[in-house]
Amino acid sequence: MNPLELGILITVVTLVIVGIIMVVTLLILSRVSRAQIAKAREQFPQALAVLNANFAGLTADPGVRLRGNGILVITRDELYFKQWVTNREFRVPTRAVQSVELVQNFMGRWSFTPILKVNFIGSEGQGVAIGWHVRDAESVKQQIEALIK
């Protein structure tokens, strides 16, 4: 086998291994997602929506850059988010929500997809914003806006 054939073989085997790793990772994430959604539906039977979300940050806690996947639950009383890996929880009472917007830039990070930005009054009376990447951000935005009117 000449060096060119060997290089091609190594490249193909590497791509196959990387592909397998990606498929297995996506399957694991899908299973975790389904389990977390089911658990959240049990915990919040009154939920208006339970969806996967990717945390984009909290302006009241700018030093903490723990972005990550989790579950966003929308109820009449609150927006609840729990990250999968860190188990950090964020609760935003709907009565504290001032506005909801879709932005491309949040806390210094730019995104190709809209970020759902919720502006609210924090526990100490200061203006705070929290952001998530969610599927169909426009309809989630409208749902939250309907709750705060």
C-alpha positions as CSV (number, residue, x, y, z in Angstrom):
1,M,0.0,0.0,0.0
2,N,1.5,3.3,-1.0
3,P,1.5,6.4,1.2
4,L,-1.4,8.1,-0.6
5,E,-3.7,5.0,-0.2
6,L,-2.7,4.8,3.4
7,G,-3.5,8.4,4.0
8,I,-6.9,8.0,2.3
9,L,-7.6,4.9,4.4
10,I,-6.7,6.7,7.7
11,T,-8.9,9.7,6.7
12,V,-11.9,7.5,5.9
13,V,-11.6,5.5,9.1
14,T,-11.2,8.7,11.1
15,L,-14.3,10.2,9.5
16,V,-16.3,7.0,10.2
17,I,-15.3,7.0,13.8
18,V,-16.1,10.7,14.2
19,G,-19.5,10.0,12.6
20,I,-20.3,7.1,14.9
21,I,-19.3,9.3,17.9
22,M,-21.6,12.1,16.7
23,V,-24.6,9.7,16.2
24,V,-24.1,8.1,19.6
25,T,-23.9,11.6,21.2
26,L,-27.1,12.7,19.5
27,L,-28.9,9.6,20.6
28,I,-27.9,10.0,24.2
29,L,-28.9,13.7,24.2
30,S,-32.2,12.8,22.6
31,R,-32.9,10.2,25.3
32,V,-31.9,12.7,28.1
33,S,-34.1,15.3,26.6
34,R,-37.2,13.0,26.5
35,A,-36.6,11.9,30.1
36,Q,-36.2,15.5,31.3
37,I,-39.3,16.6,29.5
38,A,-41.3,13.8,31.0
39,K,-39.9,14.6,34.5
40,A,-40.8,18.3,34.1
41,R,-44.3,17.4,32.9
42,E,-44.8,15.4,36.1
43,Q,-43.3,18.2,38.3
44,F,-45.4,20.9,36.6
45,P,-48.7,19.3,35.6
46,Q,-50.2,22.8,35.1
47,A,-47.4,23.8,32.6
48,L,-48.5,25.6,29.5
49,A,-45.3,24.6,27.7
50,V,-42.3,22.3,28.4
51,L,-39.5,22.6,25.9
52,N,-35.8,22.1,25.4
53,A,-33.8,25.3,25.7
54,N,-30.2,26.3,25.7
55,F,-29.3,28.8,28.4
56,A,-27.7,32.0,27.0
57,G,-27.0,33.8,30.3
58,L,-28.4,36.0,33.1
59,T,-27.3,39.6,33.3
60,A,-27.5,39.7,37.1
61,D,-24.8,37.0,37.1
62,P,-22.5,38.1,34.3
63,G,-19.4,36.4,35.8
64,V,-21.0,33.0,35.5
65,R,-20.9,31.8,31.9
66,L,-22.5,28.5,32.4
67,R,-24.4,28.0,29.2
68,G,-26.0,24.7,28.5
69,N,-29.0,22.7,27.6
70,G,-31.9,22.2,29.9
71,I,-35.7,22.3,30.2
72,L,-37.8,25.5,30.1
73,V,-41.2,25.3,31.7
74,I,-43.8,28.0,31.2
75,T,-46.6,28.2,33.7
76,R,-49.1,31.0,34.5
77,D,-47.0,31.9,37.5
78,E,-43.4,31.5,36.4
79,L,-40.8,30.7,33.9
80,Y,-38.7,27.8,35.2
81,F,-35.4,26.6,33.7
82,K,-33.2,23.8,34.9
83,Q,-29.9,22.9,33.3
84,W,-29.2,19.3,32.7
85,V,-25.6,19.0,33.7
86,T,-25.2,21.6,36.5
87,N,-28.8,21.2,37.8
88,R,-28.9,25.0,38.2
89,E,-32.4,26.3,38.4
90,F,-33.7,29.7,37.4
91,R,-37.2,31.0,38.3
92,V,-38.7,34.1,36.9
93,P,-42.2,35.0,38.2
94,T,-44.4,36.1,35.4
95,R,-45.6,39.1,37.4
96,A,-42.0,40.3,37.3
97,V,-41.6,40.1,33.5
98,Q,-41.4,43.5,31.9
99,S,-40.9,42.5,28.3
100,V,-39.9,39.7,25.9
101,E,-37.8,40.2,22.8
102,L,-35.9,38.2,20.2
103,V,-32.3,39.3,19.9
104,Q,-29.2,38.2,17.9
105,N,-26.7,39.3,20.5
106,F,-27.0,38.6,24.3
107,M,-24.3,39.3,26.9
108,G,-21.6,39.8,24.3
109,R,-22.3,36.6,22.3
110,W,-23.8,36.8,18.8
111,S,-26.1,34.1,17.5
112,F,-27.3,33.1,14.0
113,T,-30.7,32.0,15.6
114,P,-32.8,34.3,17.7
115,I,-32.3,34.4,21.4
116,L,-35.4,34.7,23.6
117,K,-34.6,37.5,26.0
118,V,-36.8,38.0,29.0
119,N,-36.5,41.3,30.8
120,F,-37.7,41.3,34.3
121,I,-37.4,42.9,37.7
122,G,-35.1,40.9,40.0
123,S,-35.6,40.1,43.6
124,E,-33.7,43.2,44.7
125,G,-35.7,45.6,42.4
126,Q,-33.1,45.8,39.6
127,G,-33.6,45.2,35.9
128,V,-32.4,41.8,34.9
129,A,-32.5,39.8,31.6
130,I,-32.3,36.1,31.0
131,G,-31.9,34.5,27.6
132,W,-32.4,31.1,26.0
133,H,-32.2,29.6,22.6
134,V,-35.5,27.8,21.9
135,R,-37.1,26.2,18.9
136,D,-39.8,28.4,17.4
137,A,-38.7,31.4,19.6
138,E,-41.4,33.7,18.1
139,S,-44.3,31.5,19.3
140,V,-42.7,31.1,22.8
141,K,-42.3,34.9,22.9
142,Q,-46.0,35.4,22.0
143,Q,-47.0,32.8,24.7
144,I,-45.0,34.7,27.4
145,E,-46.4,38.0,26.2
146,A,-49.9,36.7,26.5
147,L,-49.2,35.8,30.2
148,I,-47.9,39.2,31.1
149,K,-50.8,41.3,29.7
